[in-house]
Amino acid sequence: MTTALRRVNRRTFASLRRHRNYRLFFSGQIVSVSGTWMQNIAAAWVVLELTHSPVAVGVLALCQFLPFTVLGLFAGVLVDRFDARRTVIATQASAMVLAGILAVLVVAGHVTVNEVYVLTALRGAVLVLDAPARQALTFQMVGQDELPNAVALNSSLFNAARVVGPALGGLLVAVVGAGACFSLNAVSYLAVLAGLLAMRREELYPVERPERPPKIFRGTMEAFAHVRQAPDTLLALLVVLMLSTFSFNFNVLLPVLAGATLESGANVFGVITAMFGLGALVGALMAASLGRASWPVMLFAAGGFGLAQMVLAPIHSASAAGVLLMITGACFTLWTSSANATVQLSTPGPMRGRVIGLYYFAFNGTGPAGGLLAGWLAAQGGTELAFLVSGAAAVATAGVAATIHCRPGELIEAARFGRGA
């Protein structure tokens, strides 16, 4: 038993043990992403306090994800053109400046809803380039063999921060105000910038690049053409698109769940968000221990992700909601880690940035519509209706995808028919 546990532990943290550059990146991200989650919590709460409207929180989600809708399809082309490490340094520095501006406005007591919206939209524009660049940099840090492990560890980092950040953010909002969250987030970017600058460039895995950098539109069309011929990649992207649009709108629903359904304050908001993050951390560590992309795990977890939300819909107990959100979080990172690794491993090197860009477009590009839909459903029927619809959409998507996965040729024929072949 002890030997088996040691083997699991070695598999789970393989990328961290073997790659100095990845250790530096991982360590810096632990601090920075925790600060980001503190800011997310504080921004949603500030908007809710200023407006008392679930729809206004949905508009905040619109501002965050609209840049992905407008620019996300083309971001991957830029990632394939530029050095990934330098790109991430630039995007992280830009995000630090935007967080600092928001901190000054909130601490001064003159912040308005529109200012929060504008700064959130600008941060979203930075993330359009940052997200695929970080994924491309991950490949360079660990190589192809350990990419699934590193992707899962990135998810574990993100979700560990989802536990610490919201819990600390909710406490800070309740005790000293939202300004402290924005200030600490601005400072936290120094950690990731220090890690990026300390990397040894000679230890990065080389990336094959096209002889001539692709033009923006042409490069994007080449990515679509590749996806249409790769059944696993196409199906994974469709699953991500459906679940991200209709079933992953917790940035809108959790503030409403805490404030309206559970009739509580910022402290409960922070706790239930942290419970989702704790479950997501558990799911990410499970994915890291697998060390490979798995379709059965992806589809089973996607169905569980939806089922847990359907059970959560009628709940009015904070403790029960926390347990169900923990289950939801575990399922979330299991299906996202498998989908991410599947997309990257099935993509050739010269096109990886572009296809990763499509992945993040699928994950975030329909966020504005999904956020507004979630806010509207919550306004019409409370979080009961919103979680019921969200969960049913995830269960249906998992069922359809499981059927299609058994007949991949039909998916390719449908894609060819759609382009007039």
N, C-alpha and C positions, 0 to 999 in steps of 0.2 A: 504493500500500500504506500509506504513512504517513498519507495523507488518510483512508483507511478506518479506520485505528486511532484517529485523532483523533475521528472521528465516533462510534465505539464508546465511547470514553472519555467523550465528552460525554453520550451516552445513559446510560451506566452511573452517572454521578454527578450527574445533572441535578437531583435534589431537593436535594442538598447545596449546589450552586452557587446555586440560586435562592431558597432560603428560610432566612433567618437563624434563625428559631425551630427549624427542623428541625436546623440545624447545632449549635445549643446542646444539643438533646435527644440527638443522635447522639454528640456528644463526651462528654457525661456518662455515657451508657450504655456506651461503650467501657470506661471504668474500672469501673463498677458491675457489669456483666455478667461481666467477667473475675473479679472478686471472688466473684461467685455461683458460677461454675464451680469456683473453688478450694474453696469450701465444699462443693459437691456431691461433689467428689473426696474431701475429707477426711472427710465424714460417712459415705460408703460404706465407706471404709477403716477408720474407727473401729469401725463396726458389725461388719465382718468380723473385725477383730482381737479384739474383745470376745467374739464368738460362734463364729467359725470355721465359719459356716453360710451357704451360698448362700440358703437360705430366709429367714434373718434379713435379708439385704440386700433380698430381695423384700418383706419386711414394711416396710422403710424406704420402698420405692417405694409401698407401700400407704398409708403415712402421708402421703406427699407428694401423692398423687393422689386420696385418698378425699374431701377437701373438694370437688374438682371433681365427683365423682360425686354428692355430696349436695346441693351448692349451685350447681353450674355452670349448670344449666338456667335459673336465675333471676337470675344475676349481670348478664346483659345488660339486663334491665329496669331495674336500678339505674343502669347506665351511661347509659341513655337519659334517666333522671331528673336526674342530677347533672352538674355541670361536669366534663369529662374531665380537664382540667389539675389542678384541685384534688383530684380523686379520686386521680390518680397521685401527687401530692405526699403525700397521706395514706398510701397503701399503701407507698410507698418508705420513708417515715419509720418505719412500723411494722415493715417488714422489717429495717431497720437496728437497731432495738431488739432484735428476736429474735436476730439474728446476734451482737449484743454479749453477750447472756445466755449463749449457747452458748459464746462465746469464754471468758468468765469461768469457766464450769464445766470446760471442757477444760484451760485453763491451770492451774487450781487442782488438777487431777488427781482430781476427784471425780465425773466424768461417768459416767452409767450408760446402758445401752442404752435404757431407758424414757424417760430425759430427752431423748435424741437423737430418739426417736420423737415425743414430745410437741411439741418445738420445731419439728420438721420438719412436723408436722401443722398447727401454727399458722401457719407460713410458707406452707403450701399454701392455707390459708384466705384469707390476704392475697392470694395470687396469683390466686385465683378472681375477684376484683374487679379486680386490677391488669392482668391480661392483656387483657381486652376494652377496658378504659379506655385502655390504651396504644394499641391499634389505632384506637379512636375518635379519640384525640388525633392520631395520625398523619394521619388524613384531614383534620383541621382545620389541620394544619401545612402540608400540600402541596396539598390539593384533589384532585378526582376524576381529572383528566387524568394526574397524576404519581403517583397512588396505587400502581399496580403497581411502579413504579421504587422508591418508598419502602419498600414491603413487602419487596422483594428486598434493598434496602440494609439494612433492619432484620435480615434473615436473615444478611447478610454480617457485620454487626456481631456478632450473636449467635454466629456460628460462628468469627469471628476470635477472640472471647473464648474459644470452646471450644478453640482451639489454645493460646492463651497461658495461660489459667486452669489447665487440667489439667496442662500441662507444668510450670508454676511450682508448682502445688499438689502434684504428685507429688514434686518436688524438696524443697519445704519440709517435707512430711510425713516424708520420708526423713532430712532433715538436722536440723530443729529441732522437728518434731512437728506434729500437726494443729492445735494451738491457734493457731499463727501464721496459718493459712489463715482460720480463723473471725474472728480479730482484724482482718486486712486487709480481709476482706469487709465487716465493720461500718463501717470507715472509708471504704470505696469508695462507699457510698451518698451521702456528702456531695457527690460530683461531680455525680451526676444531680440531686440536690435543688437545687444551685446553678444548673444549667442551666434547670430548670423555673421557678425563681423569677426568672430573668433574662429570660424570654420577654416579648415584646410582645403583649399580648392583642389589640390592635387589628389585628394582622397575621394572626390566626387566621381561617380560613375559617368563615363562619357555618354553623351546623347547624340544619336545620329540625326542630323538635320538635312533638309533638302538643299540641293545645290543653290537653288534660287529661292529666297524667302517667298512664300505664297502671298498673293494679294488678298485683301480682307475678304471680299465676296467670293472669289474663286476658292480660297482656302476653306471657307465654310462649306461651300458646295461639295468639295472633295471629302470633307468629314461626313456629310450626309450620305454621299455615295458609298463610302466605306461601311457605314452603319447599316445601310439597306442590304448589304451583302453578308452581314455578320449576324446570324439569328440570335445568338446569346446577347450580344451587345444591344441589338434593337429591342429585344424583349425586356432586358434589364432597364433600359432607358424608359420604356413605356410604363413599367411598374413604378419607377421613381416619379415619373410625371403625374400619374394618377394619384398616388398616395400623397405626394407633396402638395398637390392642388386641393384635394378634398379632405385629407385626413391628418395633415400636420399643420395645424394652426393654433398651437398652444400659446404662442405669444399674444394672441388675441383672446383666447378662451380662459386661460388661467387667471388673469386679473379679474375677469367677470365671475369666474367660479369662486374665487376667494371673497370678492367684495359683495356680490349679489346673491349667489346661490348659497354660500356658506355663511354669509353675513358677518364677515371677519375683516381684519385689517391687513396692513403690509406684512406683519410678522407671519401670518398664516399663508399669505401669498408666497413669501420666500420659502417657507417650509414645504408646501406642496410642489413648488417648482423644483426644490432640491430633491424631493422624493422621486420625481421623474428622472432627474439627473442621476440619482443613486442607482436606480434600475438600469439606466442607460450605461452607467459605468460597469455594472455587472455583465450586461449583455456584450459590451465591448471586450472585456477580458475573456469572456467565453469565445468570442470570435477570434481573438488573438491566439488562444490556445489551440484552435482548430488549424490555424496556419494556412488556410486555403479558402478559396471562394467555394460556396456550396449552394446549389440551387434549392435542394430540399430545405435547408436551413432558411434561405431567403424567403421562400414562399410560405413555410410554416410560420415564421416570425411575422410576416406581413399580415397573415390571417389573425394571429394572436394579437397583433397591434390593434386591429379593428375590433375584435371581440371584446378586449378589455375596455375600450372606449364605450361600447354599447352597454356593458355592465355598469360603467361609471355614470352613464347618463342620468338615471333617477336618484343617484346618491346625494344625500344632504348632510353627511357626516364627514368631518375633516379627516379623521383617522382612516375611515374606509376609503375615502378619495385618495389619500396618500398611498395606501397599499396598492390600489388599482393603477395609479399613475406610475408606481414603481414597476409593475408588470408591463405596462405600456412602454416605459422607457427601455426595459431590457429587450423587448421585441423590436423596438425602433432601431437600436444600434446593430442588432443581429442582421436585419434585412438591409440596412444602409451599407454596412461594412461589406457584405457579400456582393451587393450591387456595384459598389465602387471598385472593388478588386476585380470583379468580372469584366467591367468596362475597360479598365486599364490593361489587364493582362491579355485581352483579346485585340488590342490595338497596336499596330507597328509603331516603332519609336518616332519616326519623322512626323507622325500624325497624332501623337499622344496628347499634346496640349490642346489641339482642336477638339478631339473627342471628349477630353475631360471638360472642355468648355461646354459641350453639349450636355454632359452630365449635370453640370451646375446650372445650366439653363433649365433642364428638366426639374432639378431640385428646387430652384429659387425663382425661375422666370415667371411662373404662374402664381407666385406668392401674392401679388396684389389682388388678383381675382379671388384667390382662396381666402385671403384675409378679410376682404369685404364680404364674401359669402358667409364666413364664420361669424362676423360681427352682425350681419343682417339676421342670420338664424338665431343668434343669441338675443337680439332685440325682439324677435317675433315670439320665440318660445323658450327663452332662457338657454342655459347651457345644456339642459335636458335634451332639447331638440337638436342643438348643434352637435353634441357628442354622438347622438344616435345616428344622424346623417353621416358624420365623419367615419364612425365605426363601420356602418353598413357599406360605405364606399370601399373601405380597405378590404373587408372580407370578400366582397364581390370581385375586386381586382385580383386578389390572391387566387381565387377559384378559377377565374378566366385564364390567368397566367399559367397556372398549373396545367390546365387543359392544353394550352397552346404549346407549352414546353415539350409536351409529348409528341407534337407534330410540327417541328420547326420549319419544315418545308413550306407549310401553308402560310406561315408568317412572311417568309421571303417572297412568295408569290403575291401576297397582298401588297407588300411594299412595292414590288415591280408594277403591279396593276395601278397603284396609286400614282406612279410617275409616268404612266402611259406606255410602259414597255410591252 
